[in-house]
Amino acid sequence: MQRLLLLLSLFIILSCSPVNKYKSLPEVQAWETEIQKFEQLDKTETYSKDAILFAGSSSIRLWSTLQRDMAPYPVIQRGFGGSKLSDVAVYASRIFDPHPCKAIVMFIANDIYGGPNDKTPREAAFLFRNILKTIRKSHPETPVFWIAITPTGRGWKAWKEVKEANRLIEQICNSKSNTYFIKTDYAFLNKAGLPNDDLFRADKLHLNEKGYAVWTKIIKGEIKKIVAIPMVQIIGHRGASYNAPENTVASAMLGWEQGADAVECDIHLSKDNKIIVSHDANTKRTTGKDYLIKDTDSELLRKFDAGSFKNEKYKGEKLPFLEEIIQTMPAGKELVIEIKCGSEVLPYLKETISKVGREKKFVFIGFDINTITDAKKVFQDNPCYWLCSSRELLDKNVSLAKTAGLEGVSLSYGIIDKSIADKARELKLELFTWTVDDAEEAKRLISLGVKGITTNRPGWIKEQIAE
């Protein structure tokens, strides 16, 4: 008897659920196909655990620049049609449960617009509370943001009710931990206190490009208060070579001064088996003297001026020995050494590091897969990365990087897209990139999961990413 009463009580509770009465409605069931599409994406696409999940109605679905606008945060986009709070409440577990993420952002704005079937503000708030309850089952501590329903020309006659719904939902957000209400109405009203049609499409309902720009500034600003920008290592390319002569002690020092997490340098082996820091095999471009490093003794190479080509104030800068660059390294920083010659340099490289860099951190990179594989055998405890600038070559050899035990790949930024980032993640290879001096491009790459960015402007890029 007790069991029967318990089952009866459970049935009554379920039948009285605020969501249950919506499940059988045709307009709710009509979204089943869209939800199944999301579920198929969840099976075929790879998403970062650092992503921010945007869900809701058509304003989320139509946000074509969402990935670019939210970079460097990675995003998952789950907007569908003209969905209502009742629709999202019914499908909430199927939308949110599959995704570990850094934050959830919602915008749902079709429940109150001045029509005969409008929900009351209290009902809208009640449904929001129910959605939040569902989210908290799978995301108990994840920050959840609610974007306030926007004042629009099309729904202006119901603005009083919409404002009340916003007020009630804001109260709920304020009463819950890790739940935030994003106010937006002030930015979408003109001086007369009416919806600013310049920010909307011709339908006076959906945002246009200007409207999304306004949204981006507000929403991203609020997210940044709560969710840290994804971590990325900033590596000074040949030092801070935008300002100082590349691959010199001066450039390395400036890189550290600008806050680079690491400095990259290139090495060649001289005729007398000294490790010379230079990008080119020939000295002509940076010194004006036409000599091949491998055919020239270091004593002569060291007489060349490797600074004046950049600026007269750097006159007298030498082609450095590797140990001179190592000696500039502050505690806790890394030196990324690109091997420009072949494996013949490895015994001398090991000797140099043992002599002057025993307690320091080194990373090795190279374009030649055989050389960098050999380097990994010599420096088993140091990260090693294969460099590549060709999509075709990457597709051909990326599996070799994995089988060789390399930690990852470092790719020319122009070939990196979501498919490459997904492939690296699938193979458990870290993804680095070079040479990025554009802030928006840097943010795009971070949003794809790139772990390190090599740049000629380490200080400037750091500042831009943080904005």
VEXVO-454049 format. One record per residue (C-alpha): residue number from 0; x, y, z. Coordinates in Angstrom, 2 decimals. Each point is the difference from the previous one (the first is absolute). Layout:
<nodes>
seq / px / py / pz
NUM / X / Y / Z
...
</nodes>
This chain:
<nodes>
seq / px / py / pz
0 / 0.00 / 0.00 / 0.00
1 / 2.82 / 2.40 / 0.91
2 / 1.70 / -0.71 / -3.32
3 / -3.25 / 0.70 / -1.86
4 / -0.46 / 3.30 / 1.84
5 / 3.58 / 0.98 / -0.76
6 / -0.44 / -0.69 / -3.71
7 / -3.29 / 1.91 / 0.02
8 / 1.66 / 2.97 / 1.70
9 / 2.82 / -0.07 / -2.54
10 / -2.50 / -0.06 / -2.86
11 / -1.83 / 3.00 / 1.46
12 / 3.27 / 1.92 / 0.40
13 / 1.06 / -0.75 / -3.55
14 / -3.40 / 0.83 / -1.43
15 / 0.08 / 3.33 / 1.81
16 / 3.49 / 0.84 / -1.25
17 / 0.10 / 3.48 / -1.54
18 / 1.69 / -1.50 / -3.05
19 / -2.15 / -3.08 / -0.39
20 / -2.99 / 1.92 / -1.31
21 / 2.05 / 1.36 / -2.90
22 / 1.52 / -3.30 / -1.18
23 / -2.94 / -1.12 / -2.09
24 / -0.68 / 3.35 / -1.65
25 / 0.51 / -0.17 / -3.81
26 / 1.99 / 3.25 / -0.03
27 / 2.41 / -1.50 / 2.56
28 / 0.26 / -3.38 / -1.73
29 / 0.76 / 1.84 / -3.25
30 / 3.52 / 0.71 / 1.34
31 / 0.88 / -3.69 / 0.33
32 / 1.79 / 0.00 / -3.36
33 / 2.14 / 2.98 / 1.01
34 / 0.94 / -1.63 / 3.30
35 / 0.95 / -3.20 / -1.82
36 / 2.29 / 2.06 / -2.24
37 / 1.73 / 1.31 / 3.11
38 / 0.38 / -3.55 / 1.29
39 / 1.54 / -1.08 / -3.29
40 / 2.48 / 2.88 / 0.22
41 / 0.87 / -1.13 / 3.52
42 / 0.97 / -3.39 / -1.45
43 / 2.02 / 1.26 / -2.97
44 / 1.56 / 3.26 / 1.21
45 / 2.68 / 0.53 / 2.63
46 / -0.52 / 2.81 / 2.49
47 / 2.41 / 1.53 / 2.46
48 / -0.77 / -0.35 / 3.69
49 / 0.95 / 3.68 / 0.22
50 / -2.85 / 0.98 / -2.33
51 / -2.87 / 2.31 / 0.84
52 / -3.37 / -1.48 / -0.98
53 / -2.44 / 2.48 / -1.55
54 / -3.58 / -1.27 / -0.10
55 / -3.44 / 1.40 / -0.66
56 / -2.12 / 1.35 / -2.79
57 / 0.61 / 1.42 / -3.47
58 / 2.21 / 2.89 / 1.11
59 / 2.52 / -2.61 / 1.13
60 / -0.51 / -2.12 / -3.13
61 / 0.45 / 3.01 / -2.32
62 / 3.15 / 1.24 / 1.73
63 / 2.24 / -0.89 / -2.94
64 / 3.03 / 1.76 / 1.46
65 / -0.29 / -1.55 / 3.46
66 / 3.28 / -1.91 / -0.16
67 / 1.90 / 3.09 / -1.17
68 / -1.76 / 2.35 / 2.40
69 / 0.63 / -2.14 / 3.08
70 / 3.61 / -0.92 / -0.81
71 / 2.25 / -0.88 / 1.75
72 / -2.76 / -1.92 / 1.76
73 / -0.96 / -3.13 / -1.96
74 / -3.76 / -0.32 / -0.48
75 / -2.74 / -2.57 / -0.56
76 / -3.07 / 1.40 / -1.79
77 / -3.37 / -1.51 / 0.83
78 / -2.68 / 2.44 / -1.12
79 / -3.11 / -1.34 / -1.69
80 / -2.73 / 1.79 / -1.92
81 / -2.43 / 2.16 / 1.92
82 / 0.19 / -2.17 / 3.09
83 / -1.67 / 0.98 / 3.25
84 / 0.87 / -0.58 / 3.62
85 / -2.44 / -2.88 / 0.01
86 / 1.81 / -1.62 / -2.96
87 / 3.42 / 0.35 / 1.60
88 / -1.40 / -1.30 / 3.30
89 / -1.25 / -3.17 / -1.71
90 / 3.27 / -0.67 / -1.83
91 / 2.42 / 1.47 / 2.57
92 / 1.69 / -3.23 / 1.07
93 / 0.64 / -0.99 / -3.64
94 / 1.48 / 3.42 / -0.78
95 / 2.19 / 0.54 / 3.04
96 / 0.90 / -3.40 / 1.49
97 / 2.42 / -1.14 / -2.75
98 / 2.30 / 2.99 / 0.41
99 / 2.55 / 0.58 / 2.76
100 / 0.69 / 3.70 / -0.47
101 / 1.34 / 3.15 / 1.67
102 / -3.32 / 1.87 / -0.09
103 / -3.55 / -0.08 / -1.37
104 / -1.64 / 3.06 / -1.58
105 / -3.73 / 0.08 / -0.81
106 / -2.29 / 2.33 / -1.91
107 / -3.65 / -0.95 / -0.52
108 / -2.38 / 2.74 / -1.08
109 / -3.18 / -1.39 / -1.59
110 / -2.27 / -0.58 / 2.98
111 / -1.31 / 3.56 / 0.32
112 / -0.51 / 2.12 / -3.11
113 / -3.56 / 1.32 / 0.23
114 / -1.80 / -3.02 / -1.45
115 / -3.06 / -1.88 / 1.29
116 / 2.09 / -2.97 / 1.18
117 / 2.57 / 1.99 / 1.98
118 / 1.23 / -1.41 / 3.26
119 / -0.25 / 2.13 / 3.08
120 / 3.26 / 1.48 / 1.39
121 / -0.35 / -2.30 / 2.99
122 / -0.38 / -3.06 / -2.23
123 / 3.07 / 1.02 / -2.01
124 / 2.03 / 0.37 / 3.19
125 / -1.32 / -3.35 / 1.27
126 / 1.18 / -1.72 / -3.20
127 / 3.40 / 1.65 / 0.25
128 / 0.31 / -1.35 / 3.53
129 / -0.87 / -3.46 / -1.32
130 / 2.62 / 0.19 / -2.77
131 / 2.58 / 1.09 / 2.55
132 / -0.93 / -2.92 / 2.23
133 / 0.56 / -2.41 / -2.91
134 / 3.35 / 1.59 / -0.84
135 / 1.17 / -0.30 / 3.61
136 / -0.43 / -3.78 / -0.07
137 / 2.85 / -0.35 / -2.50
138 / 1.77 / 3.35 / 0.55
139 / -0.24 / 0.70 / 3.74
140 / 2.75 / 2.65 / 0.09
141 / 0.11 / 1.28 / -3.59
142 / -0.68 / 3.74 / -0.35
143 / -3.37 / 0.59 / -1.69
144 / -0.77 / 3.34 / -1.67
145 / -3.47 / 1.18 / -1.03
146 / -0.06 / 2.73 / -2.65
147 / -2.89 / 2.35 / 0.71
148 / -2.86 / -0.05 / -2.51
149 / 0.68 / 2.88 / -2.38
150 / -2.46 / 2.83 / -0.69
151 / -1.05 / -0.28 / -3.67
152 / -2.28 / 1.95 / -2.28
153 / -2.01 / -3.08 / -0.81
154 / -0.63 / -0.89 / 3.63
155 / -0.14 / 3.51 / 1.41
156 / -3.69 / -0.19 / 0.91
157 / 0.89 / -2.73 / 2.53
158 / 3.07 / 1.77 / 1.37
159 / -1.62 / 0.59 / 3.39
160 / -0.54 / -3.75 / 0.42
161 / 3.46 / -0.79 / -1.40
162 / 1.60 / 2.38 / 2.51
163 / -1.83 / -1.76 / 2.79
164 / 1.20 / -3.40 / -1.25
165 / 3.55 / 1.37 / -0.12
166 / -0.38 / 1.31 / 3.56
167 / -1.23 / -3.33 / 1.33
168 / 2.73 / -1.95 / -1.79
169 / 2.62 / 2.43 / 1.32
170 / -1.28 / -0.67 / 3.52
171 / 0.48 / -3.73 / -0.55
172 / 3.53 / 0.55 / -1.33
173 / 0.90 / 2.16 / 2.97
174 / -1.25 / -2.67 / 2.40
175 / 2.01 / -2.84 / -1.55
176 / 3.74 / -0.65 / 0.09
177 / 1.93 / 0.19 / -3.27
178 / -3.05 / 1.40 / -1.79
179 / 0.17 / 3.41 / -1.67
180 / -2.45 / 2.37 / -1.66
181 / 1.37 / 2.07 / -2.90
182 / -1.84 / 3.31 / -0.40
183 / -0.26 / 1.23 / -3.57
184 / -3.13 / 2.17 / -0.33
185 / 1.87 / 3.28 / 0.51
186 / 2.11 / -0.66 / -3.10
187 / -2.96 / -0.66 / -2.31
188 / -2.15 / 3.03 / 0.80
189 / 0.40 / 3.34 / -1.76
190 / -0.12 / 3.44 / 1.63
191 / -3.79 / -0.06 / -0.14
192 / -0.05 / -3.23 / 2.00
193 / -1.16 / -2.07 / -2.98
194 / 1.70 / -2.98 / -1.69
195 / 2.90 / 1.13 / -2.17
196 / -0.96 / -1.36 / -3.44
197 / 3.57 / 0.58 / -1.24
198 / 1.06 / -3.06 / 1.99
199 / -2.61 / -2.36 / -1.45
200 / -0.80 / -1.61 / -3.31
201 / -2.98 / 1.11 / -2.04
202 / -2.25 / -2.31 / 2.05
203 / 0.69 / 2.21 / 3.08
204 / 0.58 / -3.19 / 1.96
205 / 3.39 / -1.51 / -0.81
206 / 3.33 / 1.75 / 0.47
207 / 1.98 / 1.21 / -2.98
208 / 3.79 / 0.25 / -0.15
209 / 0.01 / 3.18 / 2.10
210 / -2.31 / -1.59 / 2.54
211 / 2.20 / -3.04 / 0.39
212 / 3.01 / 2.29 / 0.48
213 / -1.84 / 1.68 / 2.89
214 / -0.92 / -3.40 / 1.44
215 / 3.58 / -1.22 / -0.33
216 / 1.43 / 2.90 / 1.97
217 / -2.49 / -0.40 / 2.84
218 / -0.11 / -3.80 / 0.19
219 / 3.72 / -0.59 / -0.40
220 / 0.71 / 2.68 / 2.58
221 / -2.22 / -1.76 / 2.55
222 / 1.44 / -3.43 / -0.78
223 / 3.56 / 1.28 / 0.49
224 / -0.89 / 1.07 / 3.54
225 / -0.72 / -3.62 / 0.91
226 / 1.74 / -2.32 / -2.49
227 / 3.76 / 0.27 / -0.45
228 / 1.30 / 0.40 / -3.55
229 / 1.46 / -3.33 / -1.20
230 / 3.67 / -0.38 / 0.86
231 / 2.48 / 0.13 / -2.86
232 / 3.78 / 0.18 / -0.08
233 / 1.43 / 3.05 / -1.76
234 / 3.33 / -0.68 / -1.68
235 / 2.25 / 2.77 / -1.28
236 / 0.92 / -0.84 / -3.60
237 / 3.79 / 0.30 / -0.23
238 / -0.42 / 2.14 / 3.11
239 / -2.03 / 3.19 / -0.30
240 / 0.96 / 0.29 / -3.64
241 / -2.63 / 2.60 / -0.90
242 / 2.09 / 2.54 / 1.90
243 / 3.48 / -1.52 / 0.27
244 / 2.31 / -1.85 / -2.42
245 / -1.11 / -3.61 / -0.17
246 / 1.95 / -2.78 / 1.68
247 / 2.27 / 2.31 / 1.97
248 / 0.61 / 0.39 / 3.70
249 / -1.74 / 3.39 / -0.19
250 / -3.10 / -1.55 / -1.54
251 / -0.13 / -2.79 / 2.57
252 / 0.39 / 2.48 / 2.86
253 / -2.80 / 2.17 / -1.39
254 / -2.23 / -3.05 / -0.33
255 / 0.40 / -0.73 / 3.69
256 / -0.57 / 3.66 / 0.87
257 / -3.27 / -0.06 / -1.96
258 / -1.26 / -2.92 / 2.07
259 / 0.44 / -2.86 / -2.46
260 / -0.56 / -3.39 / 1.59
261 / 2.70 / -1.39 / -2.28
262 / 2.42 / 1.21 / -2.65
263 / 0.69 / -1.88 / -3.21
264 / 3.35 / -0.06 / -1.78
265 / 1.46 / -1.81 / -3.03
266 / 3.29 / -1.88 / -0.04
267 / 2.63 / -1.11 / -2.52
268 / 3.31 / -1.79 / 0.46
269 / 3.12 / 1.85 / -1.12
270 / 2.98 / -1.56 / -1.73
271 / 1.83 / -0.26 / 3.34
272 / -3.04 / -1.60 / 1.68
273 / -1.26 / 3.02 / 1.91
274 / -3.77 / 0.57 / 0.28
275 / -0.84 / 3.33 / -1.62
276 / -3.39 / 1.65 / 0.44
277 / -1.35 / 1.03 / -3.42
278 / -3.13 / -0.66 / -2.02
279 / 1.70 / -0.10 / -3.39
280 / 2.74 / -2.43 / -0.98
281 / 1.67 / 2.95 / -1.73
282 / 0.97 / 3.16 / 1.90
283 / -0.64 / 2.52 / -2.79
284 / -3.55 / 1.13 / 0.87
285 / 0.75 / 1.02 / 3.59
286 / 3.72 / 0.91 / -0.18
287 / 0.63 / 0.99 / -3.61
288 / 2.81 / -2.59 / -0.13
289 / -0.53 / -2.92 / -2.36
290 / 1.12 / -3.11 / 1.91
291 / -1.50 / -3.43 / 0.60
292 / 0.09 / -0.72 / 3.72
293 / 0.81 / -3.68 / -0.45
294 / 3.07 / 0.88 / -2.11
295 / 1.30 / 2.81 / 2.21
296 / 1.85 / -0.01 / 3.33
297 / -1.74 / 1.71 / 2.89
298 / 2.88 / 2.42 / 0.54
299 / -0.73 / 1.67 / -3.33
300 / -3.79 / -0.21 / 0.40
301 / 0.24 / 1.81 / 3.32
302 / 1.61 / 3.03 / -1.61
303 / -3.10 / 0.81 / -2.03
304 / -2.48 / 2.71 / 1.00
305 / -3.42 / -1.67 / 0.39
306 / -1.84 / 3.00 / 1.41
307 / 0.31 / 2.97 / -2.35
308 / -2.33 / -1.52 / -2.61
309 / -2.85 / 0.61 / 2.45
310 / 1.03 / 3.29 / 1.54
311 / 3.23 / 1.93 / 0.45
312 / -0.43 / -0.07 / 3.77
313 / 0.64 / -3.75 / -0.14
314 / 3.27 / 0.37 / -1.87
315 / 2.57 / -2.48 / 1.24
316 / -2.44 / -2.77 / 0.97
317 / 1.68 / -3.31 / -0.78
318 / -1.26 / -3.26 / -1.36
319 / -0.34 / -1.62 / 3.44
320 / 1.22 / -3.31 / 1.23
321 / -2.93 / -2.02 / 1.34
322 / 1.43 / 0.18 / 3.52
323 / -0.28 / 3.81 / -0.09
324 / -3.74 / -0.25 / -0.65
325 / -0.34 / -2.61 / 2.74
326 / 1.68 / 2.36 / 2.44
327 / -2.75 / 2.61 / -0.56
328 / -2.74 / -2.36 / 1.26
329 / -1.86 / 1.11 / 3.13
330 / -1.01 / -2.65 / 2.52
331 / -3.09 / -1.95 / -0.99
332 / 0.09 / 1.00 / -3.68
333 / 0.54 / -2.28 / -3.00
334 / 2.32 / 0.17 / -2.99
335 / -1.42 / -1.50 / -3.18
336 / 2.85 / -1.16 / -2.22
337 / -0.73 / -0.54 / -3.67
338 / 2.50 / -2.35 / -1.60
339 / 0.67 / 1.42 / -3.45
340 / 2.81 / -2.37 / -0.92
341 / 0.01 / -3.79 / 0.30
342 / 0.50 / -2.54 / 2.76
343 / 3.76 / 0.62 / -0.08
344 / -0.56 / 2.87 / 2.45
345 / -1.58 / -2.15 / 2.69
346 / 3.17 / -1.15 / 1.85
347 / 1.21 / 3.62 / 0.22
348 / -3.47 / 1.16 / 1.02
349 / -0.07 / -2.54 / 2.82
350 / 3.47 / 1.08 / 1.13
351 / -0.93 / 3.70 / -0.01
352 / -3.17 / -0.52 / 2.01
353 / 1.81 / -2.23 / 2.50
354 / 2.64 / 2.70 / 0.46
355 / -2.08 / 3.19 / 0.31
356 / -3.66 / -1.00 / 0.12
357 / -0.28 / -2.94 / 2.35
358 / -2.75 / 1.57 / 2.16
359 / -1.83 / 1.80 / -2.82
360 / -2.99 / -0.95 / -2.14
361 / 0.42 / -0.81 / -3.67
362 / -2.35 / -0.93 / -2.84
363 / 1.21 / -1.26 / -3.37
364 / -1.71 / 0.52 / -3.36
365 / 0.88 / -0.74 / -3.61
366 / -1.41 / -0.34 / -3.51
367 / 1.86 / -3.20 / -0.81
368 / -1.94 / -2.87 / 1.54
369 / 3.11 / -2.20 / 0.21
370 / 2.07 / 2.67 / 1.75
371 / -2.64 / 0.82 / 2.59
372 / -0.59 / -3.72 / 0.57
373 / 3.73 / -0.40 / 0.62
374 / -0.13 / 2.96 / 2.36
375 / -2.74 / -1.71 / 2.01
376 / 2.23 / -3.04 / 0.43
377 / 2.80 / 2.18 / 1.34
378 / -2.19 / 2.27 / 2.13
379 / -2.58 / -2.47 / 1.26
380 / -1.13 / 2.23 / 2.87
381 / -0.47 / 3.11 / -2.13
382 / -3.07 / 0.85 / -2.13
383 / 0.61 / -0.33 / -3.74
384 / -2.28 / 1.29 / -2.77
385 / -0.07 / -0.51 / -3.74
386 / -0.33 / 3.19 / -2.06
387 / -2.16 / -0.01 / -3.12
388 / -1.47 / 2.60 / -2.36
389 / -1.68 / -2.30 / -2.56
390 / -3.45 / -1.53 / 0.50
391 / 0.87 / -2.81 / -2.40
392 / 3.24 / -0.82 / 1.79
393 / -1.74 / 0.20 / 3.36
394 / -2.68 / -2.47 / -1.05
395 / 2.73 / -2.33 / -1.23
396 / 2.32 / 0.10 / 3.01
397 / -1.99 / 1.05 / 3.07
398 / -0.33 / -3.59 / 1.16
399 / 3.82 / -0.29 / -0.10
400 / 0.23 / 2.77 / 2.56
401 / -2.17 / -2.06 / 2.31
402 / 1.84 / -3.30 / -0.48
403 / 3.36 / 1.77 / 0.45
404 / -1.07 / 1.08 / 3.46
405 / -0.04 / 3.71 / -0.81
406 / -2.12 / 2.16 / 2.29
407 / -1.70 / 1.80 / -2.86
408 / 0.17 / 2.02 / -3.19
409 / 0.67 / 3.67 / -0.66
410 / -1.75 / 1.20 / -3.14
411 / -0.11 / 3.10 / -2.15
412 / -3.12 / 1.77 / 1.21
413 / -1.54 / 0.25 / -3.48
414 / -0.64 / -3.75 / -0.24
415 / -1.60 / -0.39 / 3.42
416 / -3.77 / -0.49 / 0.01
417 / -2.44 / -1.96 / 2.14
418 / 0.66 / -3.26 / -1.82
419 / 3.73 / 0.22 / 0.70
420 / -0.60 / 0.98 / 3.62
421 / -2.38 / -2.94 / 0.36
422 / 2.54 / -2.38 / -1.55
423 / 2.74 / 1.17 / 2.38
424 / -2.37 / -0.45 / 2.94
425 / -0.94 / -3.48 / -1.23
426 / 3.67 / -1.01 / -0.25
427 / 0.75 / 1.66 / 3.37
428 / 2.57 / 2.27 / -1.66
429 / 0.46 / 3.52 / 1.36
430 / -0.55 / 2.69 / -2.62
431 / 2.28 / 3.05 / -0.30
432 / 0.18 / 2.62 / -2.75
433 / 2.19 / 2.67 / -1.63
434 / 0.47 / 2.90 / -0.87
435 / -3.05 / 1.97 / 1.16
436 / 0.12 / 3.80 / 0.25
437 / -3.74 / 0.62 / -0.42
438 / -2.09 / 0.16 / 3.17
439 / -3.25 / -1.31 / -1.53
440 / 1.84 / -2.91 / -1.58
441 / 1.62 / -0.79 / 3.34
442 / -3.43 / -0.08 / 1.67
443 / -1.38 / -2.27 / -2.73
444 / 2.84 / -2.45 / 0.48
445 / -0.39 / -0.05 / 3.77
446 / -3.71 / -0.71 / -0.41
447 / 0.94 / -3.07 / -2.08
448 / 2.16 / -1.33 / 2.82
449 / 3.50 / 1.13 / -1.00
450 / 2.27 / -0.22 / 3.04
451 / 2.78 / 2.33 / -1.10
452 / 0.39 / 2.93 / -2.40
453 / 3.33 / 1.11 / -1.41
454 / 0.03 / 3.70 / -0.82
455 / 2.41 / 2.78 / -0.88
456 / -1.88 / 2.24 / 2.48
457 / -0.37 / -1.98 / 3.25
458 / -0.83 / 2.94 / 2.26
459 / -2.56 / 1.51 / -2.35
460 / -1.74 / -3.30 / -0.77
461 / -0.30 / -0.75 / 3.73
462 / -1.70 / 3.35 / 0.54
463 / -2.40 / -0.50 / -2.91
464 / -1.07 / -3.47 / 1.10
465 / -0.75 / 1.27 / 3.50
466 / -2.29 / 2.80 / -1.27
</nodes>
